[in-house]
Amino acid sequence: MDMQITKKQQAFINADAFEVLFGGAAGGGKSYGQLVDALLFALKYPGSAQLILRRTFPELEKSIIRTSLAIFPGDVADYNATSHTWKFINGSIIDFGNCDAEKDVYKYQSAEYDVIRFDELTHFTKDMYVYLISRVRGTNSYPKQVKSSTNPGGVGHVWVKERFIDPAPAGEAFTSSEGSTRVFIPSRVDDNKFLMQKDAKYKQRLLNLSENDRKALLYGDWNLDLGRYFDEWSTETHVIKPFEIPSHWRRYCCIDYGLDMLAALWVAVDEQGRGYVYREYCEGKDLGDGHHGLIASAAAKEVHERSGDEYIHNFFAPPDLWNRRQETGKSIADYFRAEGCPLTKTSNDRVNGWMAVKEWLKVEPNEFGGEVAKLRVFDTCRNLIRCLPALQTDEKNPNDVATEPHNITHPPDALRAFCVYWTHEADKPKGGRAKWTEDMYEDYYNADKEGQAYLISKWGDPF
């Protein structure tokens, strides 16, 4: 069996860290390296089990399955197209699988593999990856590993960069805070002498790409904003040190709630109409191990307690929190009202909401001849600062934010509730008396005199 490999592919095959990432650029021989490594492992360890994953089966069939059919010798293994499995004469197997939606991970709930291989890791969410690597287990004495290959960019760009690229120099293995050993082995087109010999013009085609694509695919540069939705965001511009909020500034709280996560942001607005996110509270399973979801009454209590004795003019929340549960006859909004946090319903229009956030992130002239962002965030609000710039553009709708990775959407969704309300003045009547709803009356009766005066100015006299 004569298979020629590059030095970088050899380094990938020899890597003994539990989590290995290979590639980082196009043409570096990522998929070929994965398959050679998988073949050698299957032959060396009889009865071993491996899984190779892509997001969809069509992606598998057009790439790595097709390549495996060309290079795996037929005298040692047979491919079953129905089960998508290579079965070796020594009892080893290599399964090809997909994981298109978050829930698809449960297809592998009872599975056991010695090695799981992710092809194009940045196409996966962090939740998918973390769950699936738990399927690397078994009672045999064989090595257990997760070996992935990818290019920069995609829905998982941020978390893959944080997990593999940022902690240590390329090629240097390190131990994470969770105790897992990891290493990133870079490979570019210049490292693949076989491709350069057979298709010398491939590099020139990469040079003709757009700047961002060229950085990602030719140079394997992870420091890029490829696909980032809020390219307006800048830590230097939008993040500031905390200061004491003046008592006369109006204060608001915006909420995104689900059992997986409660995200609450407190925003103060100054005399010039500029906003300051001065407090946040996030809790839920999406934050990882050690965190848990909150039932509605507990979530409402947390928001109420953190608001303290401040007068919050509005608690903004999306419309779905008014849906009543058949079992209790109560809505999430009912629980918040019972805790002294009457919610104000905002728009659920995602695109207009995100455009409103962009308007708040813009830089505008200030009173002193300089420039300042309309919205700034205290540096203590770490979850919003982490999540907002990590949001990617939806590939199917460039005006919307991608809903994956799901675990970074909650704080931005809470901010969107505030921004869309203020930008579009959703509940403010255009002259005359507003038609007061039951929720509006309850807000009025629960407010103090200052709050009632404000509600009358916003909605008109209810009597």
N, C-alpha and C positions, 0 to 999 in steps of 0.2 A: 504494500500500500504506500505509494509515493505521493506525499502531499507536501508541497512547499509552503512555508509560512514566513512571515516577516518577523523581525526582532520584537516588535511591539505585540504581535499576536503570541509569540512565545512567552513574553512577560505576562500576558493575560492568562495563558494556560498555566503558568507556573505560580501565579498569585495564590497565596494560601489564606488571605484575609477572609472573614466570613462574608463580607459584602464587597464586591469588586465592581467597579464601573470602568468600562472600556470605550474609547473612541473620543467623541467630542468634535469631530469634523467629518465631512463627507469623503469617501474614497479611502478611508483608513483601514478597510478590511474588517469592519466590526462583525458583520453577520457571518462571514467566512470563519473568522476566529472563533465565534460562538459555536459553530457547527463542528469544527475540528476538535475543539475542546470537549464538546458533548460526546462526540464519537469516541475519542480516546478514553474518556471516563467510563462510558458504557462497556468498552472492551476490557478495561483494567479491573472493573469491579462487577463481577457476575451477579445478575439479579438486581442490579441497581435501578433506581427510578429517577427520571428527570422530567421537568416540565419546561417547555419554551412558550412564552406568552407574547401576544400582540393584542391590541385593543379589539380588532375584528379579524374574523377568519379570512375574508378577502385579502387583507394585508398579509396574512401568513402565507396564503396560497400563491400570491404573486411575488413573494420574496423568499423567505427563508425555507419554506417547504420545497419550492422549486429548486433551490440551490442544494438542499439535502438530497434530493433525488438524483442530482448530477454527481455528487461526490461520495455518498455513502456506498460502499461496496455491497453488491447484491448477494455475495457469498457468505456474508456474516449477519445480514439483517434483511427483513422484509417490511415494506410500508403498507399499512392498512388505511386506505383512503376514507373508509367509513368512520373508523374510530380516531383517525388522524394520529396514528401511533406507529413508531418504528419498533419492531420486536426483534431482538438479537438472539442468535443461537445459544448464547450463554445465559439467557433469561432476563437480560437487561431490557428496559423499555425507555423510549423517549416520547412523551406525549406532546402534542401541539395543542394549545388552548387559547381562548380569548377571554377578555374581561372588558366588555364595552361599557357597561353601567356599573355604578357602585355596588348594586345588589348582586352582580354576577360573581362577586368573590365567594358567595356562599355555595356556588357550584363545587367548590373545592374544600368544603367544610370538613369532610372526613378523609381527605387525601393525605398521603405521606410521600414526600420526595426527598431524595438525597441532595439534589441540586435543582433550584428554580432559576430560570434564565428569562430576563425581561429584554426583549428586543425593542429598541426605541423607548427607553425608560421615561423620558419626559412626556410621553403621551399618556402616562398613567398618573392618577392622583396619589397623594401621599397615603391616604386611607387605604386605597387598594394595595399599595406596596406593603404597608405595615401588616395588614391582615394576611396577605398571601405568603409573606416570609415566615409566618407562624406555621405554615404547612411543611416547612423544612424540618423534618424530624424522622425518627426511626430507631429501631433497636440494634441495627447492625453497626459495625465499627467503621463504616465508610465515612470519608470526609463529608461535611455538611456545609453547603455554600449557597449564596445568592449571587449570580454573576449576570451583570447587565451591560447593555451597550446602548449608546444614544448620541444624538447631536444636541447642541444647545437649542433653546426655544421650545415652544409647546406649553401645554397647560401645566406641566410639572416642572418647568424650568427653575422656578424659585426654590422649591423644596429640594430638588436634586442638587442644585448649586450649594444650598446650605448644608446638605448632608455629606456631600463628597468633595466639593471644590474648595470651599472657603476654609475648612478646618486645618488643612495641611498642604504642603507643596505637592505637585503632581508626582506620582511614583512613590511617595512616602506613606507607608502604612501608619495608621493611628488608631487609637482606641477612643470610642465615643463615650459620652457621659453615661450612657446606658450599658456600657461594657462590651459593645460590639466592635470588632476590628473591621476597619474599612480602608480602601485604597482606590485612588483614581489613576488609571493608566491612559494617558493621552495618545492618540494616533491620528495623524493627518495624512493627506494624500501623498506628501513627499516621503512618508514612512512606508508607503506601499510600492515597493520597487516593481512588483509584478504588474500592477495597473499602469504605472508610468511607462513601462516598457511597451505594453500592448496598446495603450491609448494616451499618447503623450499630450494630446490636445484637451484632455479632460480638465486639467488645471486651468487652461485658458478659459474654458467655459465657466468655471467657478469664478474667475476674475471678472467676468462680464455681469455677474449678479449685482443686485442692489447692494448698497453699503451694509445694511444689517444682515442680509442673507450671506454676503461675502464674509463678513466677520464670523458668522456662525458656522458656515459650511466649509470655508477654505481654511480659516485660521483657528476654528474651534474656540472662539472667544466667548466666554461666559458673561462678560460684563457688557451686556447689551439690553436694550429695551424692546426686544422683539415681541410684538403682540401685546405690550402693556397698554391697558385702556387709559389710565390716567397719566399720560405723559406730561401733564402740567405739574405733577407732584414733585416737590424738591424738599429734601430734609432741611436744607439751609434756609429755604423760604418759608416753609409751612410749619416747622417745629420750633417752639420757643420754650424758654424756662417759665415755670409757673410764677404767677404773681397774685396778689390779693384782688379778687374781683370786686369792683366798686358796688356798693349796696344798691345803687339806683339802676344798674344795668339789669335788663330783663333776662331771666334765666329760663331755660327750657330743658326738657329731657326727651330724648328720642330712643325708641325701644324696638328691638327685633327679638322675637321670642319663639322658641320651640323647645321640646324636651332635649334636643341635642345641644342647644345653646341659648343662653340669655345674653344679649348684648345691649347694654344701656349706656348712652352717652349724655353728658350734661353740657349744654352749650349756652354761653352768655353772649348777648349782643350789645355792642356799645352804641354811643350816640351817633356814630357815622354808619351804623348798620352793618358793622363788621362782626364776625363771629369768632368765638374762642371755645374750643372743646377743652374744658377744664377738668373733667373727671370722666372716668369710664369704670364700668363693672362688667366683667365677662365671666360666665361660669357655665360649664356644660361638658359633655363627653367629647366634643370636638377639640377641646384643649389637650386631650391626651390622658395618659394614665394619672390616676389620683384625682380626677375631676368627674363630676357626676351631673346629670340633668336635674333641673328643678321643676317641681310641679308648679302650677300657675300661682297658687296662693303663696308659696315660698318665694317665687320670683318677684311677685308684687311686694312682699314684705322687704326683700333685699333692696328694691328700688326706693321704697318709702324710707327705710332707715338711712340709706346713703344720701337721700335728699335733705335729711336733717330738718332744721327749722327754716330752710330757705323757702321763699315763695316761688314755686315753679309755675309759670304762666300757662304752659301747656305740656302735657305728656304725649308726645306724638307716637303713633303706632299705625301699622298697616291694617287695611280693612279686614283681613282674615281673623283678626283677634276678636271681632264681634260675632263670629259664627258660634251659635249655641250648640252645645253638646247634647245629644239626645238623652244620654243617661242622667244628666244633672239639670238640664234646662238652663245652664249657665254658660256664658261665654268667658273667654280669657279677660275681656274688658270688665266684666262683672267683678272678677277677683281683684283686679287692680283698683277699681272704684271702691271696693270694700276696704282696701288698705289705705285709702286716702290719696290715690293716684288716678283720678279720672282721666281716661285717655281721650285724645283728640284724633279722629280718623283722618289719615292723609291719603294721597293718591297711591294706587298700586301700579301705575303706569311706569314700567321699568325704564324705558328709553327716555321719557321726559324726566324721570327722576335722576338718571345718571347725567343727563345734560345739565340738570340743575346743580348737581355736585360740581361739574366742570365749571359752571359759572361762579360758584363759591370759591373754587381753587384759583381763579384767575388773579393776576397781579394788576393793581390799579394805582393811580397816583394818590399820594397821601397829602395831608395838609401842609407838609413841610418841604414840598418840592421833590420828594423822593417817590419811591414805590413801595407798596405793601400788599400782601395777599389779603383777599377779602375774608378768608377763613384761615385761622391758625390753630395749632394743636399743642397743648402742654406736653412736654416730653415725658410726663408720667403716664400718658395714655398709650402704653406700649402696644396693645393689641391693634388699635386703629392704625398706628404708625406702621406696624408690621403688615397688616392685611391690605390696606388701601392701595399702596403701590404694587402689590403682588397680583392684583386682579388683571385677568387677561381679556382680550377682545373675543367675543363669541365668533367662531369661524363662520357660522351660518348667518349671523346678523351683526355686521360691523358696528352698528349703533348700540348694541347691547353688550353687557358684561357676561362672560362665560360663567356658567353656574358651577363649574369645577375649577379648582378643588373646592368642594363644598365648605370645608372647615375654615376658609378665610373670608366667606361672604357675609357673615353676620354683622360685625361692626360697621362695614360699609353700608349694608342694608339699613342699619339704624340711622346712620348719617343721612342717607338718601331720604328717609322719612322727614327729617328736619328741612333739608334743602329744597325738596319739592314743594313743601307747604309754603315756605317763605318766598320762593321764587315766583310761584304762581298764585299766591294769596287764595288758596283753594276755597276756604270757607268764608271769605270776606264778601259781604253783599255789595253789589255795584249800585248803591243808592237805595233808599227806602228801607223798609223793615224786612229783616230776614225771616224765613219760615223756620221757626224754632222747632227742633226735634226733641224727642224725649231725652236723648243724651245731652243736648245743649242745656235743657232745663236743669238736669241733674248737676251738670258742671256749675251752673249759675248758683244753685242753692248750696253747693258744697264750698263755694269760694267765699273769701272774706270780702269786705267792702271794696278794697282796692281791686281784687279779682273780678268782682261783679261789674265794677265800672269799666274795666278793660273788656269784658265780654260784651257789654252794651256797646262800647265803641267799635267792636269788631262785627257784631251781628245785628245791632240795632236793639231798641227797647222791646222786651218781650211782652209788655203789658199794654 
